[in-house]
Amino acid sequence: MRWAVAEMSGGGARLCPLDQDGRPAGPVVREASLADAVRARPDVERWVWRSTSEIYRRLLAAGVRVERCYDVEAAEALLIGHEEGQSGQAHSLAAAWARLHGLPVPPDAPARAAETQPSLFESAPAPLPPGTDEFTALLEVYADQVARTAKTEHPERMRLLLAAESAGMLVAAEMNRAGIPWRADVHRELLESLLGERISGGEPRRMVELAEEVSRAFGVRVRPDLPNDIVRAFARVGISLSSTRKWELQEIDHPAVAPLLAYKSLYRLYTAHGWSWLDQWVHDGRFRPEYQPGGTVTGRWTTNGGGALQIPKVIRAAIRADPGWRLVVADADQMEPRILAAISRDPGLMEVAGRGDDLYADLAARAFGGDRAQAKIAMLGAIYGQTSGDALTHMAELRRRYPAAVAYVDDAASAGEQGRLVRTWLGRTSPPGTETPYEEGHSVGYGSTPAARARGRFTRNFVVQGSAADWALLVLAGLRHTLIRADLRAELVFFQHDEVIVHCPAAEAPTVAEAITTAAEAAGRIAFDSTPVRFPFTTAVVKCYGDAK
């Protein structure tokens, strides 16, 4: 049975059981605290609450963990996007309640800054109107969401998406609390070996040396950290640049290029993951980023500061398991082409995706003379809408061999160009376009504008990338459920769209690796029903993250 729970403004909590329509199925009960309310009811199937990011953090701090929840605010974001094509609209409990009652919808509260240190104060959610009881509002909004879900195009898929998004919220909160094991001493050694010693009030020694090399190459002082300075310096020697991007600089024959590229690489490390970052984000041997499930429109996660999803390879050596523990690092193999096979139901592509672990190699053996690189270019070109070069050359072969798969993404692109919405397999909806397909009463080729074509490329990719993000949520949910039920000490500590890291005692590593494989295959069956498509992971059990790849 599901129970709804809300904290009371003066302390304590109120809760009640719910029926299948989301309405109260028993009396409202009061408890001394939220933690007491949940701890006393271990058999509750799913907790319904306002916001996991706020409520579950406090439960975890009190030592209370739940298996499942329903996040009303996360659900509202998905439902309002599905119903009105208005992804990104206000989705707080207050906003959902206002929509339900036909009132002006208040904006969501500003996103709070990431907490890198304990705080005495917490940001407040968007307030309900004066005199509105939060628990009553929660019950009304949840019942309404249950009814709205039943009216969606594919209700069972939408219910699955809502459950998966809520599970992702639980995982995100738990990963923030667990933290990524991080050796600050190793990080400092890496910085000193790459950047040189830290200089108070200035750049580190190696960057200073490279800046001086750049200036000597031009014969005048140049600031390599200022793109305009670099463009002007090259212009003075007769070289025109449109930018200071790496690929453009590499085409230039000039003695300033090598030290400039080296400086730019070190500058990124220094500013993004240097000493200041280390002092701010790593405490007590842990880096605790604040993950934001569904942070992008496709459902992929983001983080609130810290750059956890852009950890450079040179720094990964600082991510080390605790003594006696291991990192189980798992990467999904060719995730998006396998997802395309599952959602398009293309018989030929499903057969390829159901064979070995290397989809591109199998694809190459059938259609590209054994050239794996060309097979990869062709498949990714179909997904991402590349229309030139080798990708275009091989598109005809893909259309001939896998017509349903190519038609699936072509149809999504056409819908985007025409200003229509597209959805993932489970029902996550693309944001609306900014142009209209008609002007002054007569048809204009919507796809004739650069903006429309760009939107077509976006919607082409959205249906695949978004469906992959939804599948990954189910993998996380299944893996987390297994770890809890097996009573393992293992902790999920990192996730981005095709990679997961579990920190566990060495003895648990084989069990965790098997659990990841099982969760991936189960997620495929749950999301896409019975298909021959396999979803393999490449898994490494290591002491140091830098050794995993």
N, C-alpha and C positions, 0 to 999 in steps of 0.2 A: 504493500500500500504506500501511496505517496502522502507526505505530510508537508504542509506549508508552515514556514516559521519566519518570524520577524522580531527584531529587537525592539524593545520599548524605549521611548526617549528618556524615561526616568530610571532605566535599568531593568533587567529581567527580559523575558521573552514570552511571546504568545505563539501558540501553534495549534494546529488541528489536522485531523486526517481528511483526505480528499477522495471523492469518487472518480469514476472514469471520465466524467465530464468536467472535472476540475472544480467541482463545487464541494463545500464542506460536507463531510460524512460523519461528523461527530461534533461534540462540544469543543469550544475553544479552551485550551489549557494554558495556565500561566506557570512559568518556571523562574527560578531565581536568576538564571543566566542563560545565555545562548548555549554555552558549553554544556551546562547541566541538562538542558532540553534535549540536545542531540545525543549526549553520552548515555542518557537513560533509555534511549530507543535504538539499540543497535540493529534491530530487525527492519527498520524503515527501508523500503526499496529505493526511494528517491526523495531527496529533500528539495522542496520548491522555495526559492528565496529570491530576493531582489537582485543581488549582485555578488557573484562569487569572489571577485577581486577584493571586495571589502569584507564580506562576511566570513569567507573561508580563511582569510589571513588570521582573523581573530580566533577562529576555532583551532587552527594549527598552532598558534601561540599558546593555547590552553591544552595542547596535547591531544586534540580530538580530530580524527580523520573520518571522512565519509566515503562510501563507495560510489554513490551516484548523486547527481543533483540536477535541477532544472533551473537555469539562470534566466529569469524573466527579462532582464534587460538585453542579454545576448539574443534571446529569442525574438524580442521586439525588433531588433536591428535586421534580422533575417526576414521576418514576416513583412515588415513595412517595405523592404526592398522587393520582395516577391509580389506583393499586392499592388504597389504603386510605382514600382520601378524607381524608387527614390532612395537608393543606397546612400548611406551617410547622413540620413535625417536623424533628428533627436530620438533617442531610444531609451531614455531613463524611465523608471517607474512613473514619475510625474508626467512625462510626455505621453506614455502609453495610456495612462488614466485620463489625461486631457482629451486624447483622440476618442477614447471610448465614450466620453460624455459630451463630445462636440464642442469642446472649449479650446481657446488658443493654446497652442502647443509650446511649452517653455523650452528654451534651449538647454542642452545638456550642460552640466557643470564643466568648467575648464579642466582639461586633463592635468592631474596633479604631477608635480615634478617627481622624478624617480628618487626614492629614498636610498642614499648610499650610507646613511647613518641613521640610528634610531631617532624617531621624532616624537615629541610630546604632543603634537597636534595632528589630527587627521582631517583631510579635506572632506567637506560635506557634500552629499549628493544633491542633485537638483531638488528643491523643496516642493512638496505638495501644497496645494492651496490651504490657507489657514482653516483649521477645523476639520481637515480631511485626515481620517485615521489611516496610518500606513498599512496596517494588517488588513483592514477592509479593502483598501485599494489593491493590495497584493492579490487577495482572493478574487476580486472582480476582474483584474487584468489577466490573471492566469486562466480563469474560466473562459474569458473572451479569446485568449490565444489558442486554447484547445479547440474552440469552435472555428476560429479562422484557419487553423491548420487543417481541419477536416475539409475545408472548402478549396484548398490548393489543388493544383493540377494533378499532383501525385501525393496524396496525403501520407502514405506510408513512408515515402522517401523523405518528405519534409520532416516527419516525426523523427526519422533517423538522423537527419541533419541537425535538428535542434538538440537531440541527445548527444551527438558527437561534439557539437560546439560547446555544450556545457561540460562535457568530459574534458575537453581541451582547457577550459577555464580552471578545472581542478588541477590538471597536470601543471599548468603554468604557475599556479600558486605554490604547489609543492616543490617545483624546481627552484623557484625563487627562495624558498625557505632552506632547501638543501644546499644550494649553491654548487658551482663548478669548483672542484678541488684545484687550487692554484698556488704554486710555489712562488711567492714574491721574491725570494732570494735568487731563484733561477731566472726570473724575469729581469731582475736588475743586472745579473751577469750578462744576459743576452743584449740588453741595451748598451752596456758598457763595451761589449765586444764589437757591436755594430756601429754605435754612435760615438764612442769615446767617452771620456769622463764628462760628468754633468757639470756645467758651468753656471754658477748663479747669475741670473739676470741676462743670460745669453744662450745661444745655441750650443750644443755639445761640440767637442773638438773636431770630430770627423766632418761634420756639416760645415764648420767654419773653414776647414781646409778645402773642401770641395767648392764652396762659394768663392774662395780666393782663386782656385783653378779656373773657374768660369770667368771671373773678371780678367785674369791674365790672358785667357784665350781671346777676349774681345779688346784688350788693351785699355779698358776703362772699367771703373767700378760698376758692377751690375748686381742687382738684388735677385738671386735666382728664385726667391719665394714670391716674387711679384711678376705675374704673367706679362703685364704690359711692359715691364722693364726688359724682359727677355725678347718680346716681339720687336721692340724698338732697337735693341742691340743687334739683332739679326738684320733688321732693315738697314742699319748703318753700314753693314758689310754687303749689302745688295741681295739679301735673302728675304723673301716675303713669306710670312707665316700667317695662317688664319687662326691658329691656336697654339698652345704649347703641349698638346697631347702627345703621348709617347710615340704613337704610330707616325705622326707627322714629323717629329724630331728625328726619328730613326732614318728618314729618307734624306737627311741633310748630311753633307760631307763638310764638317767643320770641327775644329778641335774643342769647341765648347760643348759639343753634344754629349760626349761620354761622361764628363763630370756633372753636367746638368741633369742627365737621366739618373745618375747615382744619387745626386742631391735630392731630387724629387722623390725617389723611393724612400730615402731615409727621412725626409720631411714628413711623409705620410705616417711612417712609423712613430716618429717623435711626437707629432701632434695628436694622433689617434690612440696610440697605445704606449706612450712614453711614461716618464716618471710621474707626471701629474695625474695621468689616468690611473696608474698603479696606486698612488696615494689615495685617490678618490674612491676607487671601486673595489679594491681587494682588501679584505679585513678578515683576520683570524683564519687565514688559509683558504678563503672562499671568495669567489666572484659571484655576486648575486644579482644578475640582471632581472629586470622586470619585464617579463614577456607579455605581449599583447596578442592573444589569439584573434584571428580575423582582422589583423591590423591593416591589411591591404584589401582591396575590393575583391580579389580572387580568393580570399580566405587564408592566404599565407600569413604567417606570423611576422610581427615586428617586435622591437624592444623599445622601451621608454628610456633611452640613453644607454651608454655603456658600450655600444657597438658589438654586442655578443654575436650577432649574425655576420660579422665581418672580421673575425679574428684572423690576422695574417699568419701564414704558415710559419714564419720565422719565430713567432711567439708561442706556437702550440706546444713547444717543448716545456713551457712553464705549467702546462695542465698535466698534473701527475696524480695518480691514485695515492690514497693514504697507504701507509705501510700495511701489508697483508691484504690489500684490496687491489682491484683491477678496474680498468675502463673497458667496457664492451662497446665498441664503436661500430655502428651498422649503417651502411649506405644502401638505399634502394637502387637496384640496377635498372637503368633505362626506364625510369618510372613513367614519364609522360607518354612515350610511344605505347607502353603496355596499357596505360589508361585509355588512350585513343582506341586501341583494339577492343577494349571492354565496352566502351560507351557507343562505339559505332556499330558493333556487332558484325564487323567485316569478317567473313569466314576465313579468308586467306591470312589476314593479319592476326586473327586470334590463334590460328594454327602456329604461326611463327612465334607468337608471344607465349605459346604454351610448350615450346620445345626446350631448348637449352637455356643457360643463364645469360648468354650473350645474344640479345635480340639482333643487334646490328650485324654480327657475324652471320647469323642465320639468314637475315634479310639479304646480305651481300651474296651469299651462296646461291640465292634464288634469282636475284634480279640485277646484280651489279658486278657480275664476273668475279665475285670473291673479294671485291674491294670494300672493306669495312668502312673506311673513311668516307667513301662516296655514298654508301648506304646511310650513314649517319647524317651527312649533309642533306640528303634528299628528305629523310624523315623529319628532321628538325625544320627544314625549309617548309614542309607542308604544314607543320604545327605553328610556326612563327610567321608564315606569310612571306618568306623570302622569294622575290620574283626576278632575280637576276643571277647571272653566273651559273655555277654548277647546279645550284638548287633548282633553277628553272629547267635546265637541261634534263634533269632526272625526273621532273614532275610527271611527264607523260608516262614514264614507265610505272611510277607509283599508281597513277590513275588506272592504268590498264590492269595491273595486278591486284590492286586493293581499292576498287571503285567506291565501296561504301565508306571506307575510312576517309578518303579524300573528299568525298561528297559531304561528309559530316562537317568537316571544318570549312569547306567551301560555303555550305549553307549558313554556318555561323558568321562567316565573313560578309556574306551578302546581306544577312539580317542587320549587321552592324552598319554597313554602308547605307542601308535604307532607313536608319534611325530606329530600328526595332531592338527590343531587349533579347538577350539570350540567357540561358540558365545552365548551371552545371547539372550533372546527372541527378544529384539529390535535390536541387532546387535553389541553390544560391544564385542570385540574380545580378546581372551586370548593371552598372550605373547607366543612366540615360545619356544619350548623345547631346551635344550642345547645339546642333544644327537641326533644321527642319527639312524634310524632303520635298517640300512644295513651296513655291513662291508665287504670290499674286494669282492664285487660282489655277495655275497650270504646272504640270509636272516638270521638274528640273532633275536631271540626272544626279541624284544624291551622291552616287559613287564617283561623279565627275570631279568632285572637289578633293584637294589633298587631305583636308580634315576628315572627310568621309572615308577615304581610303585608309587613313591611319586608324580610324575607328574600326573598320573592317578587319584590319590586322589584329587589333586588340581583341575583338570578339572572337575571332578565329582561335586565338590562343586562350582566351578566357574559358571556353568550354572544356579545354583539356587541362590547363593549369589549375583551374578552380576545382574540377572533379578530382584531380590528383591531391589537392589540399584537403578535400573532404575525405578521401580515402585515407590519407595520412592521419587525420583525426581519429578515424576508427582504429587504425593501427595503435596509436597512443592509448586509446581507451582500452583496447584488448590487452595490451602489454601491461598497463597499470593494474588492470583487474587481476591478471595472473600473478603479478608480484604480490599484490595484497592477499589474495586467497592462499598463495603458497607460504605466506608468512615469512617472506625473505627480507633480509636487511637491505637489499638492493634499492637504489634510488635513481629514478630518472633525473638527470642533471642538465641535459642539453637537447634541444631540438631545433632544426630548421627543416625546410620543406622536404628534403629527401635523406636526412641524416638524424640519427638519434644516438645519444650516449647514456649508458647506464653505469653508475659507480657502484661496485658491489664487492663483498669479500671474494677472494680468489676462488674459494670452493664453490661459490654460487655462479661463477662465470659461465660454465657450460649450460646450466639451467636457464640463465638469462638469454644466452645466444639462441637456444632452442625456442624460448618464449617469443623472441622477436620474429623468428621465422613463422611460428604458428600464428601469431597475431596478424602478420602480413597476409597470409593466405586466407585467414578467417575474414579479414576486412574486405578482401576481394569478393568472397562469397556473399557477405552481408550487403555490400554496396551494390554489386552488379549481378547478383543471382549466380546461377551455375553457368560458367563459361570455362573454356579450356585455358584461359590466360593465367599465367603464373606471375607472382610478384616476389622474385628472389631478392635477398639482401646479401651484400658482401660484408662479412663481419670479422672484426679483428679484436682480440683480447690482448690488451697492452697495459703496461704501467704508465706510459707517457703517450699523450695524444699525438705528439709529433711523430711517433713510430707507427701510427695507424695507417698512414697514407704515404 
